[in-house]
Amino acid sequence: MKKDIELLQTACRTWMEGAEFRKRRRRYKKYTYGDQWSDIVYDHNNRAVREEYLVSRDGRPPFTNNLIRRMVKTVVGRYRADNEEKKYYGNSAADEALFELDCRMLEEFLISGGAVQYLRALPGADEKGATAVSNVNIPMFFVNAYRDPLGRDIELIGQCHDLSMPQLLKSMGKREVRRMEWLRNLYKSLCSADEGSPLLGGSREENFYRGAAGRCRVVEVWKHEASIKRESGEVVMQWVCRWLAPDGTVLKEESPCEEHPFTVKFYPLTDGEVHSFVEDVIDQQRYINRLIAVMDRIVSSAAKGVLLFPTDQLPKDYGWDRVCEAWAQTDGVIPITGRGQYLPQQVVTPAGADGAFRLLTLQMKMFDDISGVTEALTGKVSMNQGAAMYEQQTRNATIALSDLLLTFRSFINERKRKMVKIK
């Protein structure tokens, strides 16, 4: 069988070029879903440790006040509310499924700054055509470094698939018994049968050449190539797709197409850089968590109703256990001798967290200001404001997010355009 090891290696290099982006995405995803103390920091001995370890050395667990998750859910909720008002989608089951895919894609877009969907024409479609849309898992996706926000300088794009053996035979077997047997033998040595499977809802280490346990890794590569028309000698650029096994074997090659089937949007793509919505508030979230930890430590270490009882005031035949029991009662009576210079007294000290509380309030306000997700957008209404004022505040808050949401809307419109062409 034909092999294209050079194309496979090019695809792998392209995938590796996205390693830094995927690394940042993993961090932002952790913060979004509550894992906010796992960053690597350095202790006083310059040793690399998890931040959680530094905070919990005194026996007090670190606290997480997850404002990022609330922020992301608010924006996705706003997108759902806009759909209810403007009816971007229809009412059919297919439209509802597509709407759900787009909401999850928006969540990915907010976390990582990237949105990728894959389109394919359904077999047996009528003259109107039908197109299946699927969200592409970012860790499985690769594309060459490009700078045009519209993606017109994309030259190589693709994704990795982890297929079960039945899926592989159905998609690559061509209904030929000999070919199916050949595929079985090929993947006996290529399947990842020796690696543990991730738990449901979990993730695993990324590897370009090896799939999940018991799965067959197939690499789908779309490349923009030049072809020459024999009649006119005209050079035409077309997209060619090849499906490759991990050893470079070409499993399938599709006829040239005018466009690749991916809809891609990275934000904001200034000089080719991606900076997500969540990235903007990571530092505020970290500082808020630290302030809460500091306030907890201050409150826990402050004296709260400590009783100073001079030993010479304790009567005979009246032990310390009886003193503690009487002191805990609302109508308790503790006899004292009446001799001595000092009498028992209870000590309650102020927590001393006023400064930390003011800083926390400031950081919470800065979090809202930086993200643009204000109280009006989350539905909080002051008792002193009218409906007109609330609507105005909501519009102002939406303006702060308009660039982000309209960019995602352009992604949806591009997807619609491609769906028509694929049909």
N, C-alpha and C positions, 0 to 999 in steps of 0.2 A: 504493500500500500504506500501511497505517496506521503512523504513527510515534509513539513515546513518548520524545521527547528528554528530558523532565523526569525520567522514571524512570531513563534512562541516566545523566544527570548526577548524580542522587541516588546511584546505585550507584557512580559514579566517586568522589564525595566520601566515601562510606563506605569505599571501598578506600583512598583517600588517608589516611584517619584511622588506618589500620593501618600507615602508613609507618614509624613509630618502632619498632613491634613487629617488622616485617620487617627493619629495620636491625640491631636487636639479635640477631635470629635469624641473620643472615648472619655476624655476628661470632662468635657461639657455635658455629656450624657450622664456621667456619674453625679455631677452637681445637680442636674435637673431632677434626677430620681432619688436624691437624698444622701448619696455617698459623698459627703463634703469634707471629710477629714482624712482622705487617703493620699493627699499630695505628699511627695517626698520633700522633707526639710532637713536642716542640719542642727544637731544639738550643740551644747557648749563644748563638746569634744570633737566637733566637726565630723560627726558620724551621720551618715544618711539614714534617717528613720521616717516612718510615717508620722504625719502631724498628729494623728490620733494618739500615738504613743506619748508624745511630749505633753499633751493636755491631760492625759489620764494617769500620769505618774504619781499624782498625789491621791489616787484612789477615786477621783470623781470623774464619771464618764462625760465625754464632750456632748454638748447639746447641739441639735440642728434645727434651725427655724427656716424651713425651706420656702423662701419667697420666690425662687426661680420657678419651681413647679407651678405655683399659683399664677405667676406671670404668663407662663406658656399656656396654661389652660385658659386664661382670660383671653388671650389673642385668638386661640382656636375657637373659643366660644363666641367671640366677636365675628369670626368668619362664618360660623354656623348661623348666627343671628342675621347677618347680612344676606345669607342665602334665603332665609325665611322671608325677608323683606323684598329682595330683588329677584328671587326665583332663578338663580343661575342654572339650576339642575331641574330635570323633569320629575315626575312622580312615579315612574316605572321602577320595577325592582332593579333593573340594570343601572338606572340613574342614581338610585339610592346607594347601590354598591360603589359606584364611581365616586359619589360624594364622600363616602366613608374613606375610600382610598386617598382622596385629596386631603381630607382632614388629617389623616395620619402622615401624609407627605408634607403638609404644612408644619406639623410638629417636628418632623425631621429637619425641615428648612430652618426653623427657629433655632434648633439645637446646634446644627452643624454648619448652616449656611449653604447647604446643597440640597437640591431636589432632582431626582432622576426617576423617570418612568419609561417603561418599555412597551411598545405597541406591536401587535401582530394581527394580521388578518385571520379571522376564524375560517376554518375550512367549510366548504359547502354553503357559503353566504350567498344571498340572493343578489340581484343587480344593485340594490342599495348598499350592500356590503355591511360587514360587521367587524368590529375591531375589539380585541381584548386588550385591556390596560392592566399593567401590574407595576407595583412599586419595586424599584431596584434597591437591594440592600447595599448601602454605600461601601462597606468593607469588601464586597465582591465586585465592585465596579472599578473601571480604570478608563482614563482618557488622557490624551497628551496635554501638556501644559499649554493653555490657550489664554488669550487676553481679550478677545472680542466678547462683550456681554451677550451677543446674539449667537455666539458659537460658530461663526463662519470660518474660523481658522482651525477647527477641529479636523484632524487628519487620521487619527486612529482612536477607536473607542470600542468598548466591549465589556463583558462581564464573565465571571466564573459561575458555573452551575455545579451543584452537587445532586446527582441523579441516582435514584435507586436502579438496580439492574433492570427491572421491568420497564422503567421509564427510559433507560438508555436503549434497550432493544426496540421499544416502540418508536422512539424518535430517530434512531440512527440505523435500525435494522433493515429498513426498506422492504419489510415483509419477506425477506429471503432467509431461509433456514441456515444456509452455509454462512451467510454474513453474520447472523445472530450468534452462531457458534464461534465465529472468529472474534466477535466483540467480547464474548465471555472469556475467551482465552487471553485476549489482550489485557483485560482489566483484572485478571487474577493477580497479576503482579503490581497493578497500579492502584487498586482500591486500598483505602486506609482501614484495614480490618484490625490493626493492632492499636489503634488510638481510642481512648474513651469518648463516649458520646456526651455532649453537654446536656445539662438538665433542661427541662422544658422552661422556656423563658430566659435561659442563660445564654452565655456567649462563650466562645473558645478562642484560642490563639489563632491569628490569621496566618495562612500559608497559601501561596499561589499555586503550588503544584499538587498539594494533597488536600483532599476533601475531608468531610466528617467521616466518622467510623462507619464502615459498610457502604459508603457512598462512592460513586464514580465521578471524578472531577472532569468536567468538560469545559473548555475555554472557548467562548464565542468572541471572535475578533472581527470587527468591521474596519476596513482600511480604504482610504480614498486613493484610488489608483488611476493612472492615465492609460487610456487605450486609443489606438489609432484606427480610424475608419479606412478601410482599404480603398473605397471608391474615391474619396476626396482627400485623404491624407490628413483630415482634421483630427486634432487631439481632443479627446473627450474625457472629462473626469467623472468617474463613477465609483460607487461604493460596492466593494466586494466583501462577502462574508465567508469566513471559514470557521468550522468547528473543529477544535484540536483536542487530542488526548494529551495527557501530561508528558508523553515522550515525543510530541510533535507530529504524531500521526494525524493526517487530515481525515476526519470522520465524515465530514460533509462540506460541500462548497456550493453556495447559492449563487444564482445568476446575478449579474451586476444590477444595482438599483440606483435610482436618482438620489435617494436620501437614506441615511441610516435610521433605524427604528427607535432611537432613544430621544427623549425630550429631556434636556439638561438645563439647569439654571443654578449658577453659583453666585453668591451675593457677598460683597458688591462688585468683586472682580476688578478692583482698582490695581493696575499693574499686574493683573493675574492673581491677586491675593484674595483670599476668602476670609471674611470676618463675620461671624454669626451674631444673631440677636442676643443669645445667651452670653456670649463672650464679653459683652459690654458691662455686665453686672456681676461677673465672677468676683472681682475684688471687693465690691460692696457686700456680697453674700459672705465672703470669708471674714470680713471685719465685723459684720453683725454677729456671726457665730462666736467669734472671739470675745466680743463685748458681753454676750450673754454668759459665756463661760466665766469671765472675770466677775460679773455681777453675782453669779451663783457662788463663786468662791468667797466673795466679800460677805454675802449674806450668811453663808454657812459658818464662817469663822467669827462672826460678830456675837457678842454676849447677848443671850436672849433669856432673861429671867434667872440669871445665876444668883444664888443665895450665898452671901458672905456671912458665915456664922462663926463668931469667935469661939474657940474651944472652951474658954473659961466661963461662957454663958450657958453651957449645957448642964442641966440639972443631973443629979445622980439618978441612976436607974431609968434614965431616958436616953436610949441609944440613937445613933444616927439614922437607923432605918425608920424609927418612929418620926424623926424630924422630917425626913423625905416624904413619908406618907402624909403627914399633917400639912406639909407645905403644898402638896399637890391637890389638896381638897379646897373647895371654894370657901368653906366655913371652918377650916382647920384652926386649931389653937396649939401654939408651941410655947411651953413655959420656958422662961429664962431666969437666971439667978438674980439678976438685977445688980450684980456686982461687976466691976470692971469698967474700963473706959469706953469700949466700943460695943455697940449693940448690933444684932443681925440686920442686914440690909440686902435688898434685892437690887441687882445690877442689870439694867437694860441699856445697851449702847446703840446709837444710831448705826444703821448699816454702812453708811459711808459710800454708797453707790450712786450718789446724786450726780456726780460728774460722769460716770459711766452711763447712767440713764440718759443724760442730755446728749452724749455722743451717740447713743443708740437711736434716739429720736432723730438726730441729724442724719445718720446713715440710712434710716428707713425712708426719710424724705428724699435723700439723694438717690436711693434705689428707684423710687417712683419717677423722679425727674429724669434719670438717665434712661430708664426703660421706656418711658412714655405711658406706662400702664398706671394711670392715676386712680384715685378712689371713684371718680365718676365712671370710669370704664368698667370697674369691677361691680358697679351697681350700688355703691354706698351713697346714700342720700342724706344730706343734713336736714334736720327738722326745720331750719330757718330759711331754706331755699325753696323756691317754687319750681314748677315743672319746666318753665321756660329756661330758667337758669341751669337746671340739671341737663336739659337737652343741649344747651350751648357748651357746657363743660364736656359733655360726651363727644360733641363734634370736635372740640379743640383737642381732646385726647386722641381721637381717631386720626386727626391730621398728623400728629407726631408719629403715627404708625403707617401713614399712607404710603410712603415710599416702599416700605417692606411688603405691605399687603398688595400693592399694585405690581410690584415685581413678581410676586407669586401669581398674581392674576395674569401677567404676561406669559408666565410659564404655562398656565392652563390654556390660554389662547393659542400658544404655539402647539400644544398638544392637540387641540381641536383641528388646527390646520393640517397637521400630519395625519390625523385620523382620516380626513377626507382624501388625502393623497394615497394612503395605504389601501383604502377601500377600492 
